Amino acid sequence: MGKITLLLVDDHKLIRESWSIILNADPRFEVIGETNDVDQAVEFVKTRRPDLILMDINMSPINGFDATKIILREVPDALVVAISMHALPAYARRMFQMGAKGYVTKNSSKEEFVSAILEVKSGNKFICEEIKNIVAQQELEDGGGHPDMNSLSKREIEVVQLIKEGLSSKEIAKSLNISLKTVEVHRYNILRKLKLKNTASLVNFINAQGY
């Protein structure tokens, strides 16, 4: 069996070089390409057909979610393992929705990193222990239920969409023709229902869920 060929996609050169050193030191793997550019990644996957793509989520201007979607639209059978600094189950769920087959965090060990590659290459899905532990803890704390947008009223969803667009409470009130106090009540109820602490966590939740 030949080496598993890999493409590294990350916008930090030092991280790409570090991954290359670690992976190329293992006789089972060969890094055949690295890039911080999504267009280059797509072209590379189409022409070189690496066995697996290691995709960082936190890139700019195009993040790993959209990059994965673009690559899989062009090469549907490509295998993607997401790598993120965020230990957020919502991020993992969204990456799997985009078509990724694995998810590890940057807190994962080298052994877990290798396991992710081997499992995905074998046709399985892989989620790192850090995410599994967080999901298990959440299930213990909330009885197995996961807050989602379905728990919100139609008006609350409208408020959420305007928050995502960057509107202030005053602007939301004007847009929806309601009072500022009513907007604040909606914002409070939205955070309570979704079990979030503040607007920043709400925006992260919205983006992670793909709304």
C-alpha positions in Angstrom: 0.0 0.0 0.0 1.4 3.4 -1.0 1.6 6.5 1.2 -1.5 8.5 2.0 -1.0 11.8 0.1 -2.1 15.0 1.8 -2.9 18.6 0.9 -2.6 21.1 3.8 -4.9 24.2 3.6 -4.2 26.8 6.3 -3.5 30.6 6.2 -0.6 30.3 8.6 2.7 29.3 6.9 4.3 28.2 10.2 1.4 25.8 10.9 1.6 24.3 7.4 5.3 23.8 7.8 4.9 22.2 11.2 2.2 19.8 9.9 4.4 18.9 7.0 7.4 18.1 9.2 5.3 16.0 11.5 3.4 14.1 8.8 6.3 13.5 6.4 8.3 12.0 9.3 5.7 9.2 9.4 6.3 6.7 6.6 2.6 6.3 6.0 2.1 9.8 4.9 3.3 12.2 2.2 2.4 15.9 2.1 2.3 16.7 -1.6 0.9 20.3 -1.4 0.1 23.2 0.9 -1.7 26.4 0.4 -3.5 29.3 2.0 -5.6 30.0 -1.2 -8.9 28.3 -1.8 -8.7 28.7 -5.6 -5.3 27.0 -5.5 -6.6 24.3 -3.3 -9.4 23.5 -5.7 -7.1 23.4 -8.7 -4.6 21.2 -6.8 -7.3 18.8 -5.7 -8.6 18.6 -9.3 -5.2 18.0 -10.9 -3.2 16.1 -8.2 -6.0 14.2 -6.4 -4.6 14.0 -2.9 -6.0 11.2 -0.8 -7.0 13.6 1.9 -7.3 17.3 2.6 -6.5 18.8 6.0 -8.6 22.0 6.2 -8.2 24.8 8.7 -11.6 26.4 9.6 -10.3 29.8 10.7 -9.0 31.2 7.4 -9.7 34.4 5.7 -11.1 35.8 3.5 -12.8 32.5 2.8 -13.2 30.3 5.9 -12.9 26.5 6.0 -16.6 25.9 5.9 -17.0 27.7 2.6 -13.7 26.3 1.3 -14.8 22.7 2.0 -18.1 23.4 0.2 -16.4 24.8 -2.8 -13.9 21.9 -3.1 -16.5 19.2 -2.7 -18.7 20.9 -5.3 -15.8 20.6 -7.8 -14.5 17.2 -6.5 -17.4 15.4 -4.7 -15.3 12.4 -3.7 -12.6 14.5 -2.0 -11.9 13.6 1.7 -11.7 16.5 4.1 -10.6 16.5 7.7 -11.4 19.8 9.5 -8.9 21.3 11.9 -10.0 24.1 14.3 -8.8 26.0 17.2 -12.5 26.0 18.4 -13.8 23.1 20.5 -17.3 23.8 19.5 -19.7 20.9 18.6 -21.7 23.3 16.5 -18.6 23.9 14.3 -18.1 20.2 14.0 -21.7 19.7 13.0 -21.5 22.4 10.4 -18.3 21.0 8.9 -20.0 17.6 8.5 -22.9 19.3 6.9 -20.5 20.9 4.4 -19.2 17.3 3.6 -16.1 16.9 5.8 -15.5 13.4 7.1 -13.4 14.3 10.2 -13.0 17.0 12.8 -10.1 17.5 15.2 -9.1 20.5 17.3 -5.6 22.0 17.6 -5.6 20.6 21.2 -5.7 17.1 19.7 -2.6 14.9 20.2 -0.4 13.8 17.3 -1.8 10.3 17.8 -5.4 11.5 17.5 -4.4 13.6 14.5 -3.0 10.5 12.8 -6.0 8.4 13.8 -8.3 11.0 12.1 -6.4 10.6 8.8 -6.4 6.8 8.9 -10.0 6.5 9.9 -11.3 8.9 7.2 -9.1 7.3 4.5 -10.6 4.0 5.5 -14.1 5.3 4.8 -15.1 6.2 8.4 -15.9 9.5 10.1 -13.8 10.8 13.0 -14.5 13.2 15.8 -11.8 14.0 18.3 -12.3 13.2 22.0 -12.4 16.8 23.0 -15.6 17.4 21.0 -17.1 14.1 22.2 -16.5 15.0 25.8 -18.1 18.4 25.4 -21.2 16.9 23.7 -21.5 14.3 26.5 -21.3 17.0 29.1 -23.9 19.1 27.4 -26.2 16.1 27.3 -25.8 15.5 31.0 -26.5 19.2 31.7 -29.5 19.7 29.5 -31.0 16.2 29.5 -29.9 15.5 25.9 -31.7 18.4 24.3 -29.7 20.8 22.0 -31.0 24.3 21.7 -31.6 25.4 18.1 -33.4 28.0 16.1 -36.6 25.9 16.1 -37.1 27.0 19.7 -37.5 30.6 18.6 -40.6 32.4 17.6 -41.0 33.9 14.1 -40.4 37.4 15.4 -37.3 36.2 17.4 -35.9 34.7 14.2 -36.4 38.0 12.4 -34.5 39.7 15.2 -31.7 37.2 15.0 -31.3 37.8 11.2 -31.0 41.5 11.8 -28.5 41.0 14.5 -26.5 38.9 12.1 -26.6 41.7 9.6 -25.0 44.0 12.3 -28.0 46.1 13.1 -28.2 47.8 16.5 -31.3 47.4 18.8 -32.4 50.8 17.7 -32.1 50.0 14.1 -33.9 46.6 14.6 -36.8 48.5 16.3 -37.1 50.8 13.4 -36.8 48.0 10.8 -39.5 45.9 12.5 -41.6 48.9 13.6 -41.5 47.8 17.2 -40.3 49.6 20.4 -36.7 49.5 21.5 -37.9 47.9 24.8 -39.6 45.1 22.8 -36.3 44.5 20.9 -34.4 44.2 24.2 -37.0 41.7 25.5 -36.6 39.6 22.3 -32.8 39.7 22.6 -33.0 38.5 26.2 -35.4 35.7 25.3 -33.3 34.6 22.3 -30.2 34.3 24.5 -32.1 32.5 27.2 -33.7 30.0 24.8 -30.4 29.3 23.0 -28.5 29.1 26.3 -26.0 31.8 25.2 -24.3 34.5 27.3 -24.1 37.5 24.9 -24.4 38.8 21.4 -20.9 37.7 20.4 -21.8 34.1 21.3 -25.1 34.4 19.5 -23.3 35.5 16.3 -20.9 32.6 16.6 -23.8 30.2 17.1 -25.6 31.6 14.0 -22.6 31.3 11.8 -21.8 27.8 13.1 -25.3 26.6 12.4 -25.2 28.1 8.9 -28.2 30.4 9.3 
